[in-house]
């Protein structure tokens, strides 16, 4: 979720299948590419808590639902982004 200011009712893209172990939800600050929250949520929790939307034919979790589910992996995701940035800088300097 990024690029626009949304409240806690902001919606993620819908899930139409649950053939995965866990989803990582990334929330970025509006107007910046700064990671503010990352949550790793098991597939069964997403399926249980996200409301089904007939319009999209999928379960569409909200930020409010996601921020209390699963495990906070914000620090790990920030470290991964920093490592990608460092790697990109090395490639550019070659």
LUMVODREN-278265 format. One record per atom (N, C-alpha, C): chain; atom name; x, y, z. Coordinates in nm, 2 decimals. Example, Ala and Ser with C-alpha at 12.3 -4.5 7.8 and 13.67 -1.06 7.14 Angstrom:
! LUMVODREN-278265
{chain=A	name=N	px=1.32	py=-0.57	pz=0.78}
{chain=A	name=CA	px=1.23	py=-0.45	pz=0.78}
{chain=A	name=C	px=1.32	py=-0.33	pz=0.78}
{chain=A	name=N	px=1.28	py=-0.22	pz=0.71}
{chain=A	name=CA	px=1.37	py=-0.11	pz=0.71}
{chain=A	name=C	px=1.29	py=0.00	pz=0.79}
END
This chain:
! LUMVODREN-278265
{chain=A	name=N	px=0.09	py=-0.12	pz=0.00}
{chain=A	name=CA	px=0.00	py=0.00	pz=0.00}
{chain=A	name=C	px=0.09	py=0.12	pz=0.00}
{chain=A	name=N	px=0.09	py=0.20	pz=-0.10}
{chain=A	name=CA	px=0.18	py=0.32	pz=-0.11}
{chain=A	name=C	px=0.13	py=0.41	pz=-0.22}
{chain=A	name=N	px=0.19	py=0.53	pz=-0.22}
{chain=A	name=CA	px=0.16	py=0.62	pz=-0.32}
{chain=A	name=C	px=0.03	py=0.70	pz=-0.30}
{chain=A	name=N	px=-0.04	py=0.67	pz=-0.20}
{chain=A	name=CA	px=-0.16	py=0.75	pz=-0.17}
{chain=A	name=C	px=-0.19	py=0.74	pz=-0.02}
{chain=A	name=N	px=-0.25	py=0.85	pz=0.03}
{chain=A	name=CA	px=-0.28	py=0.85	pz=0.18}
{chain=A	name=C	px=-0.41	py=0.77	pz=0.20}
{chain=A	name=N	px=-0.41	py=0.67	pz=0.28}
{chain=A	name=CA	px=-0.52	py=0.59	pz=0.31}
{chain=A	name=C	px=-0.53	py=0.57	pz=0.46}
{chain=A	name=N	px=-0.65	py=0.55	pz=0.51}
{chain=A	name=CA	px=-0.66	py=0.53	pz=0.66}
{chain=A	name=C	px=-0.65	py=0.38	pz=0.68}
{chain=A	name=N	px=-0.68	py=0.34	pz=0.80}
{chain=A	name=CA	px=-0.67	py=0.20	pz=0.84}
{chain=A	name=C	px=-0.77	py=0.11	pz=0.77}
{chain=A	name=N	px=-0.87	py=0.18	pz=0.70}
{chain=A	name=CA	px=-0.96	py=0.10	pz=0.62}
{chain=A	name=C	px=-0.91	py=0.07	pz=0.48}
{chain=A	name=N	px=-0.80	py=0.12	pz=0.45}
{chain=A	name=CA	px=-0.74	py=0.10	pz=0.31}
{chain=A	name=C	px=-0.73	py=-0.05	pz=0.28}
{chain=A	name=N	px=-0.76	py=-0.09	pz=0.16}
{chain=A	name=CA	px=-0.76	py=-0.23	pz=0.12}
{chain=A	name=C	px=-0.64	py=-0.27	pz=0.04}
{chain=A	name=N	px=-0.60	py=-0.39	pz=0.06}
{chain=A	name=CA	px=-0.50	py=-0.46	pz=-0.02}
{chain=A	name=C	px=-0.56	py=-0.52	pz=-0.14}
{chain=A	name=N	px=-0.48	py=-0.57	pz=-0.23}
{chain=A	name=CA	px=-0.54	py=-0.64	pz=-0.35}
{chain=A	name=C	px=-0.60	py=-0.77	pz=-0.30}
{chain=A	name=N	px=-0.70	py=-0.82	pz=-0.37}
{chain=A	name=CA	px=-0.78	py=-0.93	pz=-0.32}
{chain=A	name=C	px=-0.70	py=-1.06	pz=-0.34}
{chain=A	name=N	px=-0.72	py=-1.16	pz=-0.25}
{chain=A	name=CA	px=-0.66	py=-1.29	pz=-0.27}
{chain=A	name=C	px=-0.77	py=-1.38	pz=-0.32}
{chain=A	name=N	px=-0.74	py=-1.45	pz=-0.43}
{chain=A	name=CA	px=-0.84	py=-1.54	pz=-0.49}
{chain=A	name=C	px=-0.81	py=-1.69	pz=-0.47}
{chain=A	name=N	px=-0.69	py=-1.71	pz=-0.42}
{chain=A	name=CA	px=-0.66	py=-1.85	pz=-0.38}
{chain=A	name=C	px=-0.56	py=-1.84	pz=-0.26}
{chain=A	name=N	px=-0.55	py=-1.96	pz=-0.19}
{chain=A	name=CA	px=-0.47	py=-1.96	pz=-0.07}
{chain=A	name=C	px=-0.37	py=-2.07	pz=-0.07}
{chain=A	name=N	px=-0.31	py=-2.09	pz=-0.19}
{chain=A	name=CA	px=-0.21	py=-2.20	pz=-0.21}
{chain=A	name=C	px=-0.07	py=-2.14	pz=-0.18}
{chain=A	name=N	px=-0.05	py=-2.09	pz=-0.06}
{chain=A	name=CA	px=0.07	py=-2.04	pz=-0.01}
{chain=A	name=C	px=0.08	py=-2.05	pz=0.14}
{chain=A	name=N	px=0.20	py=-2.04	pz=0.19}
{chain=A	name=CA	px=0.21	py=-2.05	pz=0.34}
{chain=A	name=C	px=0.18	py=-1.92	pz=0.41}
{chain=A	name=N	px=0.24	py=-1.81	pz=0.36}
{chain=A	name=CA	px=0.22	py=-1.68	pz=0.43}
{chain=A	name=C	px=0.23	py=-1.57	pz=0.33}
{chain=A	name=N	px=0.17	py=-1.46	pz=0.36}
{chain=A	name=CA	px=0.18	py=-1.34	pz=0.28}
{chain=A	name=C	px=0.25	py=-1.23	pz=0.36}
{chain=A	name=N	px=0.33	py=-1.15	pz=0.30}
{chain=A	name=CA	px=0.40	py=-1.04	pz=0.37}
{chain=A	name=C	px=0.34	py=-0.91	pz=0.31}
{chain=A	name=N	px=0.27	py=-0.84	pz=0.40}
{chain=A	name=CA	px=0.21	py=-0.71	pz=0.37}
{chain=A	name=C	px=0.30	py=-0.60	pz=0.40}
{chain=A	name=N	px=0.33	py=-0.52	pz=0.30}
{chain=A	name=CA	px=0.42	py=-0.40	pz=0.31}
{chain=A	name=C	px=0.34	py=-0.27	pz=0.31}
{chain=A	name=N	px=0.36	py=-0.19	pz=0.41}
{chain=A	name=CA	px=0.29	py=-0.06	pz=0.41}
{chain=A	name=C	px=0.40	py=0.05	pz=0.41}
{chain=A	name=N	px=0.38	py=0.14	pz=0.31}
{chain=A	name=CA	px=0.48	py=0.25	pz=0.29}
{chain=A	name=C	px=0.41	py=0.38	pz=0.33}
{chain=A	name=N	px=0.50	py=0.48	pz=0.38}
{chain=A	name=CA	px=0.45	py=0.61	pz=0.41}
{chain=A	name=C	px=0.40	py=0.68	pz=0.28}
{chain=A	name=N	px=0.29	py=0.75	pz=0.30}
{chain=A	name=CA	px=0.23	py=0.82	pz=0.18}
{chain=A	name=C	px=0.33	py=0.93	pz=0.13}
{chain=A	name=N	px=0.36	py=0.93	pz=0.00}
{chain=A	name=CA	px=0.44	py=1.03	pz=-0.06}
{chain=A	name=C	px=0.59	py=1.00	pz=-0.05}
{chain=A	name=N	px=0.63	py=0.89	pz=0.01}
{chain=A	name=CA	px=0.77	py=0.85	pz=0.03}
{chain=A	name=C	px=0.77	py=0.70	pz=0.00}
{chain=A	name=N	px=0.90	py=0.65	pz=-0.02}
{chain=A	name=CA	px=0.92	py=0.51	pz=-0.04}
{chain=A	name=C	px=0.98	py=0.46	pz=0.09}
{chain=A	name=N	px=0.92	py=0.49	pz=0.21}
{chain=A	name=CA	px=0.97	py=0.45	pz=0.34}
{chain=A	name=C	px=0.88	py=0.35	pz=0.40}
{chain=A	name=N	px=0.93	py=0.23	pz=0.43}
{chain=A	name=CA	px=0.86	py=0.12	pz=0.48}
{chain=A	name=C	px=0.82	py=0.16	pz=0.63}
{chain=A	name=N	px=0.69	py=0.16	pz=0.65}
{chain=A	name=CA	px=0.65	py=0.19	pz=0.79}
{chain=A	name=C	px=0.60	py=0.06	pz=0.87}
{chain=A	name=N	px=0.56	py=-0.04	pz=0.80}
{chain=A	name=CA	px=0.51	py=-0.16	pz=0.86}
{chain=A	name=C	px=0.52	py=-0.28	pz=0.77}
{chain=A	name=N	px=0.56	py=-0.39	pz=0.82}
{chain=A	name=CA	px=0.56	py=-0.52	pz=0.74}
{chain=A	name=C	px=0.51	py=-0.63	pz=0.83}
{chain=A	name=N	px=0.41	py=-0.70	pz=0.79}
{chain=A	name=CA	px=0.35	py=-0.81	pz=0.86}
{chain=A	name=C	px=0.35	py=-0.94	pz=0.78}
{chain=A	name=N	px=0.40	py=-1.05	pz=0.84}
{chain=A	name=CA	px=0.40	py=-1.18	pz=0.78}
{chain=A	name=C	px=0.28	py=-1.25	pz=0.84}
{chain=A	name=N	px=0.18	py=-1.28	pz=0.75}
{chain=A	name=CA	px=0.05	py=-1.34	pz=0.80}
{chain=A	name=C	px=0.03	py=-1.48	pz=0.73}
{chain=A	name=N	px=0.00	py=-1.58	pz=0.81}
{chain=A	name=CA	px=-0.02	py=-1.71	pz=0.75}
{chain=A	name=C	px=-0.15	py=-1.71	pz=0.66}
{chain=A	name=N	px=-0.15	py=-1.79	pz=0.56}
{chain=A	name=CA	px=-0.26	py=-1.79	pz=0.46}
{chain=A	name=C	px=-0.39	py=-1.82	pz=0.53}
{chain=A	name=N	px=-0.39	py=-1.91	pz=0.62}
{chain=A	name=CA	px=-0.52	py=-1.94	pz=0.69}
{chain=A	name=C	px=-0.58	py=-1.82	pz=0.77}
{chain=A	name=N	px=-0.49	py=-1.74	pz=0.82}
{chain=A	name=CA	px=-0.54	py=-1.62	pz=0.89}
{chain=A	name=C	px=-0.59	py=-1.52	pz=0.79}
{chain=A	name=N	px=-0.53	py=-1.50	pz=0.68}
{chain=A	name=CA	px=-0.58	py=-1.41	pz=0.58}
{chain=A	name=C	px=-0.72	py=-1.45	pz=0.53}
{chain=A	name=N	px=-0.73	py=-1.58	pz=0.51}
{chain=A	name=CA	px=-0.86	py=-1.64	pz=0.46}
{chain=A	name=C	px=-0.97	py=-1.62	pz=0.57}
{chain=A	name=N	px=-0.93	py=-1.64	pz=0.69}
{chain=A	name=CA	px=-1.03	py=-1.63	pz=0.80}
{chain=A	name=C	px=-1.07	py=-1.49	pz=0.83}
{chain=A	name=N	px=-0.99	py=-1.39	pz=0.82}
{chain=A	name=CA	px=-1.02	py=-1.25	pz=0.86}
{chain=A	name=C	px=-1.06	py=-1.16	pz=0.75}
{chain=A	name=N	px=-1.01	py=-1.19	pz=0.63}
{chain=A	name=CA	px=-1.05	py=-1.09	pz=0.52}
{chain=A	name=C	px=-1.19	py=-1.12	pz=0.47}
{chain=A	name=N	px=-1.26	py=-1.02	pz=0.45}
{chain=A	name=CA	px=-1.40	py=-1.03	pz=0.40}
{chain=A	name=C	px=-1.40	py=-1.07	pz=0.25}
{chain=A	name=N	px=-1.49	py=-1.15	pz=0.21}
{chain=A	name=CA	px=-1.51	py=-1.19	pz=0.07}
{chain=A	name=C	px=-1.58	py=-1.08	pz=0.00}
{chain=A	name=N	px=-1.53	py=-1.04	pz=-0.12}
{chain=A	name=CA	px=-1.59	py=-0.94	pz=-0.20}
{chain=A	name=C	px=-1.64	py=-1.00	pz=-0.33}
{chain=A	name=N	px=-1.77	py=-1.01	pz=-0.35}
{chain=A	name=CA	px=-1.82	py=-1.07	pz=-0.48}
{chain=A	name=C	px=-1.77	py=-0.99	pz=-0.60}
{chain=A	name=N	px=-1.76	py=-0.86	pz=-0.58}
{chain=A	name=CA	px=-1.71	py=-0.78	pz=-0.70}
{chain=A	name=C	px=-1.58	py=-0.82	pz=-0.75}
{chain=A	name=N	px=-1.48	py=-0.85	pz=-0.66}
{chain=A	name=CA	px=-1.35	py=-0.89	pz=-0.70}
{chain=A	name=C	px=-1.33	py=-1.04	pz=-0.70}
{chain=A	name=N	px=-1.43	py=-1.11	pz=-0.65}
{chain=A	name=CA	px=-1.42	py=-1.26	pz=-0.64}
{chain=A	name=C	px=-1.30	py=-1.30	pz=-0.56}
{chain=A	name=N	px=-1.28	py=-1.23	pz=-0.45}
{chain=A	name=CA	px=-1.17	py=-1.27	pz=-0.36}
{chain=A	name=C	px=-1.18	py=-1.21	pz=-0.22}
{chain=A	name=N	px=-1.09	py=-1.25	pz=-0.14}
{chain=A	name=CA	px=-1.09	py=-1.19	pz=0.00}
{chain=A	name=C	px=-0.99	py=-1.08	pz=0.00}
{chain=A	name=N	px=-1.04	py=-0.96	pz=0.05}
{chain=A	name=CA	px=-0.97	py=-0.84	pz=0.04}
{chain=A	name=C	px=-0.94	py=-0.79	pz=0.18}
{chain=A	name=N	px=-0.82	py=-0.81	pz=0.23}
{chain=A	name=CA	px=-0.79	py=-0.76	pz=0.37}
{chain=A	name=C	px=-0.77	py=-0.61	pz=0.37}
{chain=A	name=N	px=-0.80	py=-0.56	pz=0.49}
{chain=A	name=CA	px=-0.78	py=-0.41	pz=0.51}
{chain=A	name=C	px=-0.65	py=-0.40	pz=0.60}
{chain=A	name=N	px=-0.60	py=-0.27	pz=0.60}
{chain=A	name=CA	px=-0.49	py=-0.24	pz=0.69}
{chain=A	name=C	px=-0.52	py=-0.27	pz=0.83}
{chain=A	name=N	px=-0.64	py=-0.23	pz=0.87}
{chain=A	name=CA	px=-0.68	py=-0.26	pz=1.01}
{chain=A	name=C	px=-0.67	py=-0.40	pz=1.05}
{chain=A	name=N	px=-0.71	py=-0.49	pz=0.96}
{chain=A	name=CA	px=-0.71	py=-0.64	pz=0.99}
{chain=A	name=C	px=-0.56	py=-0.69	pz=0.99}
{chain=A	name=N	px=-0.48	py=-0.64	pz=0.90}
{chain=A	name=CA	px=-0.35	py=-0.69	pz=0.88}
{chain=A	name=C	px=-0.26	py=-0.65	pz=0.99}
{chain=A	name=N	px=-0.27	py=-0.52	pz=1.04}
{chain=A	name=CA	px=-0.18	py=-0.47	pz=1.14}
{chain=A	name=C	px=-0.18	py=-0.55	pz=1.27}
{chain=A	name=N	px=-0.28	py=-0.63	pz=1.30}
{chain=A	name=CA	px=-0.29	py=-0.70	pz=1.42}
{chain=A	name=C	px=-0.27	py=-0.85	pz=1.40}
{chain=A	name=N	px=-0.25	py=-0.90	pz=1.28}
{chain=A	name=CA	px=-0.23	py=-1.04	pz=1.25}
{chain=A	name=C	px=-0.08	py=-1.07	pz=1.23}
{chain=A	name=N	px=-0.05	py=-1.20	pz=1.24}
{chain=A	name=CA	px=0.08	py=-1.25	pz=1.21}
{chain=A	name=C	px=0.19	py=-1.19	pz=1.29}
{chain=A	name=N	px=0.31	py=-1.18	pz=1.23}
{chain=A	name=CA	px=0.43	py=-1.14	pz=1.30}
{chain=A	name=C	px=0.48	py=-1.01	pz=1.23}
{chain=A	name=N	px=0.53	py=-0.92	pz=1.32}
{chain=A	name=CA	px=0.59	py=-0.80	pz=1.27}
{chain=A	name=C	px=0.73	py=-0.83	pz=1.21}
{chain=A	name=N	px=0.75	py=-0.81	pz=1.08}
{chain=A	name=CA	px=0.88	py=-0.83	pz=1.02}
{chain=A	name=C	px=0.94	py=-0.70	pz=0.96}
{chain=A	name=N	px=0.90	py=-0.59	pz=1.01}
{chain=A	name=CA	px=0.94	py=-0.46	pz=0.96}
{chain=A	name=C	px=1.09	py=-0.45	pz=0.96}
{chain=A	name=N	px=1.16	py=-0.48	pz=1.07}
{chain=A	name=CA	px=1.31	py=-0.47	pz=1.07}
{chain=A	name=C	px=1.37	py=-0.56	pz=0.96}
{chain=A	name=N	px=1.33	py=-0.68	pz=0.95}
{chain=A	name=CA	px=1.38	py=-0.77	pz=0.85}
{chain=A	name=C	px=1.36	py=-0.71	pz=0.71}
{chain=A	name=N	px=1.25	py=-0.66	pz=0.68}
{chain=A	name=CA	px=1.22	py=-0.61	pz=0.54}
{chain=A	name=C	px=1.30	py=-0.48	pz=0.52}
{chain=A	name=N	px=1.31	py=-0.39	pz=0.62}
{chain=A	name=CA	px=1.40	py=-0.27	pz=0.60}
{chain=A	name=C	px=1.54	py=-0.31	pz=0.57}
{chain=A	name=N	px=1.59	py=-0.41	pz=0.64}
{chain=A	name=CA	px=1.73	py=-0.46	pz=0.62}
{chain=A	name=C	px=1.74	py=-0.52	pz=0.48}
{chain=A	name=N	px=1.64	py=-0.59	pz=0.43}
{chain=A	name=CA	px=1.64	py=-0.64	pz=0.29}
{chain=A	name=C	px=1.65	py=-0.53	pz=0.19}
{chain=A	name=N	px=1.56	py=-0.42	pz=0.21}
{chain=A	name=CA	px=1.56	py=-0.31	pz=0.12}
{chain=A	name=C	px=1.70	py=-0.24	pz=0.12}
{chain=A	name=N	px=1.76	py=-0.22	pz=0.24}
{chain=A	name=CA	px=1.89	py=-0.16	pz=0.24}
{chain=A	name=C	px=1.99	py=-0.24	pz=0.17}
{chain=A	name=N	px=1.99	py=-0.37	pz=0.18}
{chain=A	name=CA	px=2.08	py=-0.46	pz=0.11}
{chain=A	name=C	px=2.06	py=-0.45	pz=-0.04}
{chain=A	name=N	px=1.94	py=-0.44	pz=-0.08}
{chain=A	name=CA	px=1.91	py=-0.42	pz=-0.23}
{chain=A	name=C	px=1.96	py=-0.29	pz=-0.28}
{chain=A	name=N	px=1.95	py=-0.18	pz=-0.20}
{chain=A	name=CA	px=2.00	py=-0.05	pz=-0.24}
{chain=A	name=C	px=2.15	py=-0.05	pz=-0.25}
{chain=A	name=N	px=2.22	py=-0.11	pz=-0.15}
{chain=A	name=CA	px=2.36	py=-0.12	pz=-0.16}
{chain=A	name=C	px=2.41	py=-0.20	pz=-0.28}
{chain=A	name=N	px=2.34	py=-0.31	pz=-0.31}
{chain=A	name=CA	px=2.37	py=-0.39	pz=-0.42}
{chain=A	name=C	px=2.35	py=-0.31	pz=-0.55}
{chain=A	name=N	px=2.24	py=-0.23	pz=-0.56}
{chain=A	name=CA	px=2.22	py=-0.15	pz=-0.68}
{chain=A	name=C	px=2.32	py=-0.05	pz=-0.70}
{chain=A	name=N	px=2.37	py=0.01	pz=-0.59}
{chain=A	name=CA	px=2.48	py=0.11	pz=-0.60}
{chain=A	name=C	px=2.61	py=0.05	pz=-0.65}
{chain=A	name=N	px=2.64	py=-0.07	pz=-0.60}
{chain=A	name=CA	px=2.76	py=-0.14	pz=-0.65}
{chain=A	name=C	px=2.75	py=-0.17	pz=-0.80}
{chain=A	name=N	px=2.64	py=-0.21	pz=-0.85}
{chain=A	name=CA	px=2.62	py=-0.25	pz=-0.99}
{chain=A	name=C	px=2.63	py=-0.12	pz=-1.07}
{chain=A	name=N	px=2.58	py=-0.01	pz=-1.03}
{chain=A	name=CA	px=2.59	py=0.12	pz=-1.10}
{chain=A	name=C	px=2.73	py=0.17	pz=-1.11}
{chain=A	name=N	px=2.81	py=0.14	pz=-1.01}
{chain=A	name=CA	px=2.95	py=0.19	pz=-1.01}
{chain=A	name=C	px=3.04	py=0.10	pz=-1.09}
{chain=A	name=N	px=3.00	py=-0.01	pz=-1.14}
{chain=A	name=CA	px=3.08	py=-0.10	pz=-1.22}
{chain=A	name=C	px=3.09	py=-0.05	pz=-1.36}
END
